[in-house]
Amino acid sequence: MENQYNGNKSGQYFHIKPDNLNCAQAILKGYQKEFNITDQEIEDYRAWGGGRATAGICGALFSAEKLLSQAGKAGITEEFKSIVGEIQCIEIKKKKVACIDCVRIAEDLMEKKLK
C-alpha cells in the first residue's frame, strides 16, 4: 500500500521511546490537548493495542472512533476498511499492513471528520 497518509499528530508517538505507545494510545496522545485527555487515560489504553480492542478491531481505529463519538461526529470505520481492506487487527496483519500506517490512516480520516 502506498503511504499517502501523514498522521503527523499521532504517528510521532507510535512505538517511540520512552513511552512506547501502542496504536490506540498514539491516537489519544496525538489529540491529547484537543480532547483534554489525561496521561492516565492514555496509559489505560495500553490494554487496547495489538488487536485487543473490542471485537479485535485495530486499536488506532478504536481510539479514533471513540474521539469522533465524543465530538459528535460520524465514524470512520467504513472509510478505514475501504483503504486498509479490514478492520480487525489480525486480518490487517495478514495483509501485511504496518501498524504505523493504520495510525496514520485513522488520524487522516479523523482529521477530515473534525474539520
C-alpha positions as CSV (number, residue, x, y, z in Angstrom):
1,M,0.0,0.0,0.0
2,E,1.4,3.4,-1.0
3,N,1.7,5.6,2.1
4,Q,-0.1,8.8,1.2
5,Y,-1.1,9.4,4.8
6,N,0.7,11.8,7.1
7,G,-0.5,11.0,10.6
8,N,1.7,13.7,12.0
9,K,-0.1,14.2,15.3
10,S,-0.3,10.6,16.3
11,G,2.3,8.9,14.2
12,Q,5.1,10.7,16.0
13,Y,4.1,8.9,19.3
14,F,3.8,5.3,18.0
15,H,6.4,3.0,19.4
16,I,8.7,5.8,20.3
17,K,10.8,5.7,23.4
18,P,10.5,6.3,26.3
19,D,6.7,5.7,26.3
20,N,6.5,3.1,23.6
21,L,2.8,3.9,22.9
22,N,0.7,1.4,21.0
23,C,-1.7,2.3,18.2
24,A,-4.6,3.0,20.4
25,Q,-2.5,5.2,22.7
26,A,-0.8,7.0,19.9
27,I,-4.1,8.3,18.6
28,L,-5.1,9.6,22.0
29,K,-1.7,11.2,22.6
30,G,-1.9,13.0,19.3
31,Y,-5.2,14.5,20.3
32,Q,-4.5,14.9,24.0
33,K,-4.8,18.7,24.1
34,E,-7.8,19.0,21.8
35,F,-9.8,16.4,23.7
36,N,-8.4,17.1,27.2
37,I,-7.2,13.5,27.6
38,T,-5.3,12.7,30.7
39,D,-2.0,10.8,30.8
40,Q,-3.7,8.2,32.9
41,E,-6.4,7.6,30.2
42,I,-3.6,7.2,27.6
43,E,-1.9,4.7,29.9
44,D,-5.2,2.8,30.3
45,Y,-5.4,2.4,26.6
46,R,-2.3,0.2,26.7
47,A,-4.8,-2.6,27.1
48,W,-6.5,-1.8,23.7
49,G,-3.5,-2.1,21.3
50,G,-2.3,-5.1,19.4
51,G,-5.8,-6.5,18.5
52,R,-7.2,-6.4,22.0
53,A,-9.8,-3.7,21.3
54,T,-13.5,-4.6,21.2
55,A,-14.1,-7.4,18.6
56,G,-10.4,-7.4,17.8
57,I,-10.6,-4.2,15.8
58,C,-7.5,-2.1,15.1
59,G,-6.6,-0.1,18.2
60,A,-6.0,3.1,16.1
61,L,-9.5,2.8,14.6
62,F,-10.9,2.0,18.1
63,S,-9.4,5.2,19.6
64,A,-10.3,7.4,16.6
65,E,-13.9,6.2,16.8
66,K,-14.1,7.0,20.5
67,L,-12.8,10.5,19.9
68,L,-15.1,11.2,17.0
69,S,-18.1,9.9,19.0
70,Q,-17.1,12.4,21.8
71,A,-17.0,15.2,19.3
72,G,-20.5,14.2,17.9
73,K,-19.0,13.3,14.5
74,A,-19.7,10.3,12.3
75,G,-17.3,7.4,12.5
76,I,-14.6,6.3,10.0
77,T,-15.0,2.5,10.1
78,E,-16.2,2.2,6.5
79,E,-13.6,4.6,5.1
80,F,-10.9,2.8,7.1
81,K,-12.0,-0.6,5.8
82,S,-12.1,0.7,2.2
83,I,-8.5,1.8,2.4
84,V,-7.0,-1.0,4.6
85,G,-9.2,-3.8,3.5
86,E,-10.1,-5.0,7.0
87,I,-10.8,-3.5,10.4
88,Q,-9.7,-6.4,12.7
89,C,-6.1,-6.3,13.7
90,I,-5.3,-9.9,13.0
91,E,-6.7,-9.6,9.4
92,I,-4.9,-6.4,8.9
93,K,-1.6,-8.0,9.9
94,K,-2.3,-10.9,7.4
95,K,-2.4,-8.3,4.7
96,K,1.0,-7.0,5.8
97,V,-0.3,-3.5,6.5
98,A,2.0,-1.9,9.0
99,C,0.5,-0.7,12.3
100,I,2.1,2.8,11.8
101,D,0.1,3.0,8.5
102,C,-3.1,2.2,10.4
103,V,-2.3,5.0,12.9
104,R,-1.7,7.5,10.0
105,I,-4.8,6.4,8.1
106,A,-7.1,6.6,11.2
107,E,-5.7,10.0,12.0
108,D,-6.1,11.4,8.5
109,L,-9.7,10.1,8.2
110,M,-10.4,11.5,11.7
111,E,-9.0,14.9,10.7
112,K,-11.4,15.1,7.7
113,K,-14.4,14.5,10.0
114,L,-13.2,17.0,12.6
115,K,-12.9,19.9,10.0
